[in-house]
Amino acid sequence: MALVKREGWKLRTRRTPGRIETAKQTIARLKGLLQSRVASLEGRIGELGAAAEDATTEREIRATNMLVRTLEKVLDLERKDSSERNRARKQRRVVDDARREELARKLEALHGGRNYS
């Protein structure tokens, strides 16, 4: 601890509990990351031109492969999120339909076959 104080290291602050990120926010963040990485790769490829070294080319290929895997994960997250939202929407419809039917039965029971015309 003396070394820490002597060299003036800053201790970590306590993490405040952050908000839980929604699937949409995660997807948007990952898409932004992908866009910036692709733009960066395009810039480097433009700079290298035809005189690319083997090591540099290998690094670029690895980086591109990593981007492809990340994109696959993002697309998978989107599919899962969309599927989950559709499932929830269908469930709400079923519940709403059941409530409407129950209300119709209660109204019919209250009406009791009386004719008000």
Contacts in CASP RR format, 6 or more apart in sequence:
PFRMAT RR
TARGET T0000
AUTHOR 0000-0000-0000
METHOD contacts of the structure
MODEL  1
MALVKREGWKLRTRRTPGRIETAKQTIARLKGLLQSRVASLEGRIGELGA
AAEDATTEREIRATNMLVRTLEKVLDLERKDSSERNRARKQRRVVDDARR
EELARKLEALHGGRNYS
4 11 0 8 1.000
21 29 0 8 1.000
23 77 0 8 1.000
23 80 0 8 1.000
23 81 0 8 1.000
23 84 0 8 1.000
24 81 0 8 1.000
26 77 0 8 1.000
27 74 0 8 1.000
27 77 0 8 1.000
27 78 0 8 1.000
27 81 0 8 1.000
30 70 0 8 1.000
30 73 0 8 1.000
30 74 0 8 1.000
30 77 0 8 1.000
31 74 0 8 1.000
33 70 0 8 1.000
34 67 0 8 1.000
34 70 0 8 1.000
34 71 0 8 1.000
34 74 0 8 1.000
37 63 0 8 1.000
37 67 0 8 1.000
37 70 0 8 1.000
38 67 0 8 1.000
41 60 0 8 1.000
41 63 0 8 1.000
41 64 0 8 1.000
41 67 0 8 1.000
44 60 0 8 1.000
45 60 0 8 1.000
48 56 0 8 1.000
48 60 0 8 1.000
52 60 0 8 1.000
END
